[in-house]
Amino acid sequence: MAGRFNDRPPLGDLGLDELLVLGPAQAGIRDDDRASVDVSFTVVENKQTSIGAVTVEGNRHTSDRFARSRLRVAEGNVAAARESAKSMGKASTYHRELMAACTASQRPPDMDKIVRDTESSAMIEPDPEAWYHVAALMAACGQKEPALRLLKAAVQQNYCAHDALLDDPLLKDLRKETAFSEVLTASSNCQATLKEGRQ
């Protein structure tokens, strides 16, 4: 489990049937947490069935289609992510242009502009968890510098995401970068600081 919710049981350890019937209280999500909850579990069963069952609740700044597309990219199913991107909302918070550009068979000539615009629109969003998800997609898309900036900013705003930084398949290539270790160290310090504050 990523970020500030590390103390509750990992949803990824549950079976698909348990996950689908699990309510917010059983998942350890308080009512005040729901405004920042996104898709943050690891699928341990049939990925196709799980992706079809995912619904995004609580975070009005992330599109359900973006979350599903991101999961498809993470599992390597770029063609399905490309198709899903076609039906994503056009609002800047859905990051449709980035998803379409990253999953296109050829990179569009305006890729740099798309990345700049997406980074700017992501930073306007009030929830640093959204910054993390956009950063992960950018990393998978080969956009290392903006991905690192967004990850660093998310950690600085107490979206620690230490476990996600270690395990997220979209960050696989970014983990090889020297600057990534700085983000990882900052996330570890962030987590330690938040844990100290709870005691």
C-alpha positions, 0 to 999 in steps of 0.5 A: 500500500502506498503513501500514508495508508501503510498501516492498514492491511494491504488490499493486494493480499485479498482475493478479488471477491473479497476486494469487490465486497470490501467496504471503506470501513473494512479497508481502513478508510476513514470518511475523511480519507475517501477524498484522496483514495485512488486505485492503490492495490496490487492485483494478485489474481486474474488481471483481466477480470480484476481490471474489469471490476475496478471502480475508482471512488473518492477521488474526483480528480482521477478518471476511472478510464485513466486508472484502468488505462494505467493498469493496462500499461502496467501489465504491458497491454498497451493496445488495450490502454490505447483503446481505453484512452480514446474514451477518456474524458477531455478534461485536463485532469484526465490526462487523455493526451498523455495516455494517447501519446504514450500508447500511440504506435508512434510518438506524436511530433508535439510530445514535448508540449503534451508532456509540459502541459500535462505536468503543469495541469497535474501540479494544479491538482490539489491531491499529490497522489494524482501527481504520483500517478501522472509521474508513473505514466510519464516514467513508463513513457520515457519522460524521466525528468518530468516524472522525477519532478512530479514524484519529488513534489508528491513526496514533499507534500507527504504522499510518501508512496515508498512501497509504490516507488519500490514496486510500481511496474511503471517505474521500472526504468526510472529506478535505474536513474541516480535521481530516483534514489534521492526520491526514494530516500525522501519517501522513506524519510517522509514515511518515518516522519509521518509514523513518528507523528502518529505516536 
